[in-house]
Amino acid sequence: MTTQTAAGITFHNLTGTIEVDLASGLLIGGPEAGLEAQGIDKTFIRSPSNGLPYVPGSSLKGKVRSLLERHQRKVPPDGSPHGCEDLNCTLCKLFGSAPIFVQGKRRIPSVPQRGPTRVLFRDAPFSQESRNALNSAVERGERYYEVKVETAIDRNTHTAADATLHTFERVPSGAKFDLLITLRGLSGDDVAALKAEVERGLKALENDYLGSSGSRGYGKVKVHLKGWEQVIL
């Protein structure tokens, strides 16, 4: 069912929690990676305002979008983001349309009647629960973040290959981030269908991974949704 205001637009907030799954850790590297004095090659991205980890909305959006593109079999041959001029394309409505190739030339799709991007992924800050756990660990003189050492194996000697020893910092299992996603419903939109597609992407995320090094056990998360709430303007 489509709902709308007199202005022809409604706002719907989806709230919840992103939790790092058991036996996993999460790494989304920031621009400061490789500059730590403690010998850590890559550190988790932190908010410049409080120094705490967060999940960038751009990382979350990019991952969910790519998973939905693959689910709908709309990944271009060159691996670029999906773009098209179908007015009813759910992916393009939600995320915006990437450039397309027409007769070998790259151009932006011209479909202004489709309207602006519908879904907005906010940065997910460290939850208060995880802040408390971090502070408790510090008070006990313990390390809260995980430090994981990895190396590549030389196939001939079956020992660590030269110059491949790296140390990564991960947010540990059980850590939580506060999720907020806003959906903008325009006049004529099937808002319920758009909401369902966003939730489908988050479910796919649970079965894939967030951040880097998913094939090595990083980034398995659970998404706990509280539900949608329409904003009354």
N, C-alpha and C positions, 0 to 999 in steps of 0.2 A: 504494500500500500504506500502511496506517495503522500507525504505531508509537506505543507509549505506555509510560509507566512505571506502577508500581503506583499512583501518585497520580493517574493519569489525565491527565497533562500532560507534553509534551515540549517542549524548546526547540531551535530550529534557527537557527544564525547564517549569514547570507549576507554574505560579505566581498568587497571589490573596490575599484575606483577610479573616481571621476568625473573625467574629463579634459576640459578646455575644448578644443574642436576648433580645428583650424587655421583661420586667417582669421576667427576669432570672438573675442569677449570676453564675460565673464560679469558681470552686475550684479544683486545682490540687495541692495536698499537697506536700511540700518539706521535706528534711531531718531535717529542723529546726523546724518542727511542734511540738507544745507543749512546746517550750522553750521561747516564747515571754513573756516579762515582763508585758504587759498590760492585762493579764488574758485571752489571746486568745489561745484556745486549738490547733487549726490547722490553719496555715497560708498558703498563696499561695506560690508556688515555685518561687524563684527569681534568676536572673542571678547573679553569684558571681562577675561579672565584673562591673555592674552598679546598682545592687539592684532592677532592674525592673522586673515585672512579665514576664514570657514567657511560651509558650507551648512546652514542650520537644518533639522532633521528635519521640522518642520512644513511648510516650503516644499516639500521633496521629497515628503512624503506627500500634500499637497494636489494637487500636479501629477500624480503617478502615479494618484491616485484619480480625478481628473477625466478623465484620458485613458482609463482603463479604463471609466468610466461611459459615455463617448461611444462607445467600442468596442462595448460591450454594448447600446448604444441605451437607456440607462436614465437619461438626463438629464431631469429634470422640466421641464415647459413654462416655469416661472418661472426656470429656470437654477440652482436650489438643489441641494445635494448629494442624492444618491439615498438613499431610505429606504423600507423595506417590511417586511412581516411574513411573508415567505417564509422558512421555517426553513433552506432550502437555498441561499439567495442568497449567492453567493461574495463579492460586494462588501460586503454587510453583515457577513459573517463576518470578512473581512479588516480593514475600516476602521471598523466600527460603523455603526449606522443613524441617519440624520438624521431629524428630525421629519417626519411625514407629515400630509396633510390628509384628514380623514374628515368628509364632509357639511359641508364648508366650515370645519371647525375644526381647528386645528393641535394635534397631540399627539405624544408620544414613542411609538414602536412598543412594544408589550408582548409581547416574546418572550424571556423570561429563559432558556428552555431552549436558546437559540442560543449562550449564553455570551458571554464578553468579547471585545473586539477582539483579533484574532489577530496582526496585524502591527505591529511597533514600528520606526519609522524613527528611528535615532539621528542626532544632529548629526554632520555629516561635517567633521572638522577638516582644516586645510591639511596636506598630506602632507610628510614629511621631505624628499623630493626638491624640492618647491617651496619649502620653507623655505631649503634650501641655495641655490637659484637666487636667491631674494630677497636673502639675505645677501651673495652674490657680487656682485649688482648694486649693493648699497649700498657695498660695499668699493671698487668701481670708480668710485663717485660717480655712478652711473646710476640712473634711475628704473625700478623694477620694474613698478609698476602703470601701466596705460594711462590717459591723460586724453583723453577724446573730446569734441569740441565739436560741438554740433548746433544747428540752427535750423529754423524753419518758413519756407516760401517764400510771399511775397505773390503771389497768382494774377494780379494786375493788373500789377505792376511786375516780376515775376519776380526779385525780389531778396529778401534776408532781411526778414521781417516784423518790425515793431517789438516789442521786449521779448520776443523768442522765443529769444534766444541762451542756451544752457545748456551747462554743462560737467559731464560725468559721469566718474566713476572706474570702471574695469573691471579685473577680474582677467584677465590676458592669456591668449592661446592657449597651450596646453601646460601650464598650471597644473593641479594634481591635488589631489583631496580623497579622504580615506580613507572608504570606504563600509562601513557596518555596519547590517544589517537583521535583526531577530530575529523569527522566526515561532513563535508558541505553538500547539502542536497539542494539541487536547483529545480525549478519548476519543470515538471515532466519526468524527473528522475524516478526510477524504481529504487527508492532508498533502501528497502528491505533487501533487495538483491545485492546492492553495493555493500551493505553491512555484512551479508553472508560471505561475499568474496573476500573481504578483509579478514574475517575470522578464518576462512579456509586457508589463507596465506599464513596466518599465525599458527594454525595447526600443522601446516607443512613445515614450518620453522622448527617445531618440536621434534620432528622426525629427521631433520637435517642438522645444521649447526649454525651458530652465530659467531662472527669474528673470524679469526684465522686458525689454521692448522686443524681443521675438523677431522681430517683423515688420521690424525695422530691422537685423537681422543679429546681435543679441546672443543669447547663451545656447545655442548649439549645442554639445552635449556628446557624448562617447563614454563608455559605461559598460563597464568591463572587470571581469568577474565572475571571482572565484577559485573559487566554488562554495559549496555548503552543508556545514555541519558540525553534527552533533547534539551538544548539550552533555550531558555525562555528569554528573549531579548526585550 
